[in-house]
Amino acid sequence: MISVNGLLQVGYGVATFFVGLIVAKRLQKLLEREYRKKMPRGMAANISRLSYYALIFVVLLLALDVAGFKIESLLVAGGIVGVAVGFASQKTVSNLISGLFLYLDRPFDIGDAVDIAGTTGVVLDITPLSTRVRTWEGPTVRIPNEKVFGSEIKNFRRVSARRFEYRVGVAYGTKLDRALEIINGVLDEEPYVLKNPGKDVFVSNLGDSAIEITVKAWTPASKNYAVKTRILKRIYEALTKAKIEIPFPQMDVHLKD
């Protein structure tokens, strides 16, 4: 039968735990406010969240001690359980450690347009275990942090300019100087095609059914997609207007008796 003193100790332990929760929550908000002065908002929120979990663990140990439980015995038992759980959750631990390295390395932040291992879109959230990306097609993809940290990451938001590239085919027999002049003229008329770095238009290949012209130009990063699609349409219209043929693949079959 539990004595009155024992019940009081348990009560004190419970009170300690709830008071600790309140203090930990306030400390989390304070830490997040301080972290935001030194790092991006999303990263500050996640690091303060990790700090909160660590504080809760300390509060729990303190509450158990106040309640009269033997912390040493609990720690030994917890260590044994922890080893067993550790073997069963290696992926989780790996993701957690990778998430920590991502916070330190800071290859991207919430709101950045990225390409992570072939998944392209906007970063919605960075949690201790995974990164969530809203793809350009609409669906949200959850990528484990272990995969994110070990992958090639392209961050499109942290650059001021981006380059686009086409390969345009014209028919054999075309006056190439005229075709190059027309394409250069289309690029010159586009206000968002940058002068520095400059554009580059040149004959790059003699294909099976066409002469290939490579077109490279730079735009402000925020205008890249719109300009790329607009320029391609205008190049087609300008070449068609100049009666320069853009051939399609074809095959000649010769029959013999």
Secondary structure, 3 states (H helix, E strand, C coil): CCCHHHHHHHHHHHHHHHHHHHHHHHHHHHHHHHHCCCCCHHHHHHHHHHHHHHHHHHHHHHHHHHCCCCHHHHHHHHHHHHHHHHHHCHHHHHHHHHHHHHHHHCCCCCCCEEEECCEEEEEEEECCCEEEEEECCCCEEEEEHHHHHCCCEEECCCCCEEEEEEEEEECCCCCHHHHHHHHHHHHHHCCCCCCCCCCEEEEEEECCCCEEEEEEEEEEHHHHHHHHHHHHHHHHHHHHHCCCCCCCCCCCCCCCC
